[in-house]
């Protein structure tokens, strides 16, 4: 009764029930997510290091701009092969072994690029690296499937955090090794990625398998043990297992350690259900996933990541050290803002961050394009330092706005909205759209700037980002705190706002009911 006197205006036990709890962090789930995400660090390193390495590669191998465009963008198209294959292997071999395959392929790619004597071998290494990127799509799927709902956004955003850290390391590598001989520096930069991929491939083998994949194989006993370790409580683990069994077509009262799963649960006919004859709910989920990935890449963020030295050179910055130093600043901005995003996803929600992010991107792109256009039309002997400063700040602002919302949310959102039976293939479709769009942007940016100037290119990206904001506002509902199995209801009707309102009212009714029950228990005990 002493607790009641501490605050006479609050009924005992009601404050905790009515106030949103701070998201918990399951240590084991966090560790598994970090380990699965380490693949993204090497992938990010490969992307970031090419931004500066291309300066030396172009001189050493005597490449023209078309060859540079192909080299920079083709990796994303090869990712399609990996994404398609990963959709199959993740269902038949499991999420864990698919990540091991990605690490192996990436090791081969990094080794080939580091030892490349000519353009052809370098491109072969890029092909292997691209396929590895496609296979690595399994990591966010795995994380979404082990993470408890209370921290799924935080954990599922880890690959995006770590890929940005890898990009930053790539930029730092450019800066650190630029003074080496021209025939050696870029080979050292590219070859370094081979070393950690071996360690990561071995480390992944010590992780548990995805509980959802285990259920799809009929291995309920193993799935239960994994869920108990990665959930916030044993009751939550049992609830999650019940939801997964229902989605897999297994009776809830079935508690055998090993059961026979129907063929449909093994993925047969998945592509038909996704593409040829989707239900209204699946169709809306697919449009949402494809749309958010297209918006993410068509806004032009990879042009800043891949071509930042060229963009800053256009803005008026000269000298390799200054250009690579500015690129390092881009890496720090991306990594810093993505870290902020991980702590906001499960607190603020996906939708507010996404819309705010896109709005900021539109503003930064508009000012960046304007400043670059002013610089381009200035023919005086003195540099317009104010315009150069504005261009650099807006480029940093653009990648910062991207990284705090659209960057991580595209992956988190697409990995959590697909039904279990369609998740691996659905996410691979999203990745395919993401990589094709990125590849097209990367392989055409230099040609585009020659046709409409660098400023004109960023005006184009600004318009696309604005249309992306409209799409996200109209089409994407909030998924924060929703279990993966509740997504079907959320996307089940064309008017998702009414569905979301009904779900919120149901949640409030449940909270109020629990509060009343708790008050009655306290009153009875007194």
N, C-alpha and C positions, 0 to 999 in steps of 0.2 A: 504493500500500500504506500510505501515511501515514494515510489516513482510517481504516483498520482499527484503528490504535493509539489513536485518540481515544476509543474506548469498546469495550473488549474483550468486553463482555457483549452487544453488539448485532452481529448479522451484517450485513455491508455491504449496503446497499440495501434492507434489509427493513423498516426503520422507516417509511419513506415509504409503502411499499405497504400496510402493515398499519394505519397510523394514518389516520383520516379527514382529508382535505385541507381546508384552509380554502377556502370557496367563492370562486371567481374572479369578477371583475367585468369583463366585456367592455365597453370604453369606448363603442364604437359602439352596441351593444345598449342600454346604459344611456342614451345620448343620445336614441335613438329612443323609448325607453320614457318618458322624461321629457317629450318633446315630445308624444307621444300622450296623456299623462296631464294635460297642461295644460287640456284641455277640462273635466276634473273640477274644476279650481279655480273656474271660472266657475259650474259647476253647484252646487258647494258654497257659493259666495258667495250664489247665489240662495236656497238653503235657509236659510243662516244669517241673511241680512239680513232675511228675512221675520219671523223670531222677534221682533226688536225693532221693525221697521217697522210691524207690525200694531198696535202701541199707538197710533201716530199715524194710521194709515189708518182705524182704527175710529172715531176721533174726527172726522177730517176728512170722511169720507164717510158718517158716521152709520150704521155697520153694526151689526147684531145678532150674537149669538153664532153662530147658524146660518150666517149669511153668512160669518163669520170661519172657521168649521170648513170650509165648502166651499172657500173661497179657499186655505186652508192645505193641504188634502188632495187637491184635485182634480188638482193637478199630477202626482201619481203615477198617476192613472188615465189621463191623457193620454199618459203614458209608454208605456202599452200599445200605442198606435197607432205610436209611434216604434219600439218594440221589434220589432213584427211587420214593419214596413217595413224595419227595419235587417237583419233576417234575410235578406230578399230582396236588398237592395242590396249587402250585404257579400259575397254570393256572386256577383252579376252585375257589379257595378261595382268590387268590391275593398274591402278594409278601409280603405284610405287615403281614398278619395273619400267613403266613408260618414261618416268623421269630419269631412270638410270640410262635408258636408251638415248635420251636427249643429251645427257652428260657425255656419253661415249662419242656420239656424232660431233658434238661441239669440240671435243678434244682433237679429233681428226681435222676438223676445219681450221682450228687455231694453229695446229702444227703445219698444215699446208700453207696457210697465209704467211706464217713466220719464216718459212723456208722457200717461199716462192721465188724462182729465178726470173719469171716473166709474167706478163699479164694473164696468160692462159691458166697457169697454175694458181695464180692469185684468185681468179674467178672461180676455179674449182673449189678452193677453200671457202670462198663466199657462199657457194652452193651448199656445202656441208653445214656451214653456220646457219644458213637460212632454214634448212630442214630441221635443225636442232631447235630453232625458235618455234617452229610449228609444233614439235613434240612437247615443248615446254609449256604449252597451253594447259597441260594436265595439272600443273602445280596449283593454279588458282581454283581449279575444280576440286582437287584433293583438299585444299584448305577450307573451301566452302562446305565440304562434306564432313569435316571433323569439328569445325568450329561450333560452339554453342551459340544460340541466337543472340545472347547478351553481348557478344564480342565478335560476331561474324564480320561486321564491316571493318573493324580494326584489323583482324587477322587476314581477311581476304585482300586487304589493301597492302599487305606486306610485300608481295612481289613487285608492286609498282614502286614502293619505297626503295626496295633494294635494287631494282633496275635503274632507278635514278642515281643511287649511290654508285652503281657500276659505271654509268655515264660520266659521273664526276671523276671517278678514278681514271677513265679513259682520257678525259681532258687533262688531268694532272700528269698522266703518262706522256701525253703530247708535249707538255711544257717541260717535263723533266728530261726527256731524251732528245729534244730537238737539236742539241749541240753535237750529237754523235754524227759520224760521217753519213752523208746523204743516202748511201746505199745500204746502211746498217740501221739507222734510227727507226725507220718505219717498220722494218722486219722485227726488231726487238719489241716495239709497241704492240704489234699484232700477235706475235708468238707467245707473249706472256699469258694470254688467256688459256693456254693448254694446261698450265700447271694446276690451278685449283679445280679444274673439271674432273680430274682423276680423284681427288680427295672427296669432292662432292658426290660423285657417283658411288663411292664406297659408303659414305655416310648415310645416304638415302636408304641403303639396305637395312639399316638399324631402326627405321621408322615402322610403325604399324601400318597396315593397309587401311584404305578407306572403309568405314563401317557400312556405307551404302553399297559399295562394290561387293563386300562380303555377303550382305543380305541377298544381293542379286545372284550370287553363286550358291545361295542356300546355306551359308555358313553362319547360322544365327548365333551360335555360342561364341565364336570369335568376335562377331560384330558387337555383341553385348559387352564383352570384356573391354573392347576398344572404347565404346561409348561411355562406359563407367569412368574410364581414365580421362576422357576429353570433355566431359560434361561438368557443369557446376554442381550437380548433385546426382545421387543415384536415381532419385525420382525423375529428374529430367532425362537421364539416360534411358530409363524404361519408356518414358513418353516418346522420345525420339525414335527408339526402336520400334514402337508400335506404329508410329507414322510411316516409317520406312517400310515396314512389313505390309502395311495397307497399300502403299504406292507400288510395291512389288507384287501384289496379288497374293500375299500369304495371309492366312487366317490369323487374327490377333491372338487367339487362344493357343496357337501353336508355339510351344516352348522347347521343341527339340533342338539339339545343338546343330544338327545337319538335316536339311529338308530338301525335297525335290522342287525346283523352281520351274515354272512353265517356260516354254520356248520364248514367248513374247517378252518375258522379263530379261532374257539374254540379249535383247536388242534387235531381234529380227523384225523387219517392217518399220523400223524407227524412221528411216529416211522417207518412207512412204507417208508416215503420219506427220512428219515435219513439213514436207514439201508438197506432196501430191494431194493429200486429203487431210489437211489439218483441221482440228476443231476450231471454233471461234476463239477460244482461250489460247490455244497453241499459236494461232495465226497472230494474235495481238502480241504475244510474248516474242515471237520471231521478228515481227516488225520492230518492236522495242529494242531488241538486241542488235539487229542489223543496223537500225537507225543510229543508235548511240555510238556504235563503233565507226560508222561512216562519218558522223559529225566529229568524232575525236580526231581522226586523221585528216579529213578534208579541210579542217581549220588551219592547216599549215604548220603545226608545231614541229614536225620533223624537218622542215626546211631550216628552222633555227638550230635544231639539234645537229643536223648533218652539215649544214653550210654556214654555220655561225662565223667562221673566219672570213668567208666571202662577203657575207652581209655586212659585217663590221668594216671590211675594207671598202665596200661601196659607201658606207656612212662617212668614211674619211680617216679611219684609223690605219696606220701604216706600221710595218715591221712585224716579223713573225712572233716575236716575244709579246708585243702588245696585243696582236690578234689572238694568240693562244691564251693569253692572260684574260682577255675579255670572255673567251669561251669558258674558261674555268669559272668565271663569275656566273655564267649561265648555269653551269652544273651545280654550283652552290645554291643558287636560287631555286632550281628545280627540286633539289634534295631537301632543302629546308622547308619549302612549302608542302611537299608531300608528307613530311613528318608531322606538320601541323594537321594535315587532312586526316591522318590515321586516328588522331585523338578526337576529331570532330565528327567522324562518320557515324558513330554510335550514340552521339550526344545531340548533334544538330539534325542529323538525318541526311539521306541521299539527295532529295529533291531541292532543299534550300541551297546546299552547297553547289549542286550542279547548275542551277539557274544563276546563282551569284557568280560562279566561275565563268560561265559563258558570257554574262553581261560584262564582266571585267575584261575578258578577252576581246570582245567587240570594241570597247573603248580604247584599249591599248593598241590594237591593230589599226584602228582609224588614225590615231596620232602617229604611230610608227610609219604608216604609209605616207602620211602628209609630210613628216619631217624628211623622209628619204626622197620624196618628190622635190621638196624645196632644195635639198642638197644637190640633186641631179640637175636641176635647172640653174644652179648658181655657177657662174663662169668667172667669178672674180679670182684674184690671186690669193687672197686670204681665205682661210677656211671658216665656215660658219660653225664655230665651236658650240654655240647654244643648240643648233640643230643636231649636231653630232651627239651632244650630251642627251638631248631628248630622245634620239633614236636608240641609244644604248639603254637608257632607263626604260623606255617602252618595250624594248625587246625582253628585258629582264622581267618587266611587269607582265608581259604576255605569257611567258613560260611559268611565272609564279601563279597567275590566275588559273592557268591550265592545270598545274600540279596540285592545287588545293581542292579541285573539284572534278572537272571532266576527266583528267588523267586517270586517277584511281577508280572513280565511280564507274566508268565504262566497264572495267573488268569485274568489279564487285557486283554491279547490277546484273550483267549478263550471266554471271556464274550462279546467281541465286534465284533467278526467276523461272528457269526451265524446270518442268517436272523431272523427277528422278529418271524415268525411263528414257528421256530425251536429252538429258543434260550434257553428256559427253559430246554427242553429235551437234547439239544446238550451240554449245560454246565454241566448237570447232568452226561452225558457220560464221559466228561472230568474229572469230580470229581471222578467218579467211577474208572477210570484208575489210577488216582492219588492216591486214597486211597488203592486200591488193591496192587499197586506197593509198596507203603509205608508199607502196612501190611506185605507183603512178606519179604521185607528188614528187618523190625523190628522183625519178628518172626523167622528169620534164621540167624541173624548177629552173635550171640554167637556161634552157630553151625558152621557157616562159618569160624570164626576166629580159632576155634579148628581144622578145616580141613586144612586151608591154612595160618594160622597166621593172626594177625591184619594187619601187613604190606601187606600181600598178598591180603587181602580183599580190602584195599585202592588202591592197584595197579589195581584191577578189576574195582573199581569205576572210576579210572582215565581213563581206556580204554573206559568205557561207556560214560563218559563225553566228550571224544574226538569225539566219533561217534555222540553224541548229537550235538556237534558244527557243524559237517558236515551236519547233517539233517537240522538244523536251517538255515545254510547258503544257502542250496539248496532249501528249501521248503517254508520258511516263509518270505513274503513280508513286507515292512514297512506299518503300519496302522496309523501312526501319522497324525492327522488332518483330517482323513477321517471320514465322517459321517457313522453311523452304516448301513445306507441304501446303501452306496457306496461299501460295502464289496463284494456284489454279482458280481459287475463288476471287482473288483480287483482279485477275485479268479475265474473269469469266463473262463480264458484261461490257458492252461498248461504253457505257457511262461509268467509268471506274471511280469517279468522284462519289457517286451514290453508294457504291460498294464499300469504298474506304470509310465513308461516314458511318455506314451500318456496322462495319467491323470495329470502329472506335467506340460506338455506343455499346456494342456487345462487351468490349473490354472494360468500359466504365461500369457496366452493370455487374460484371464479374468481380471487379475490385470492390464495389459497394456491398455486394453480397458477402464477400469475405470479411469486409470491415464489420458488418452487422454481426456475423457469426463470431468474430473475435471479441466484439464488445459483449455479446451474450455470454461467452465463455468466461470473460473477466468478471462480469457482473455475478455470474453464478458462483464463481470461486470465492467471491468476497462475501 
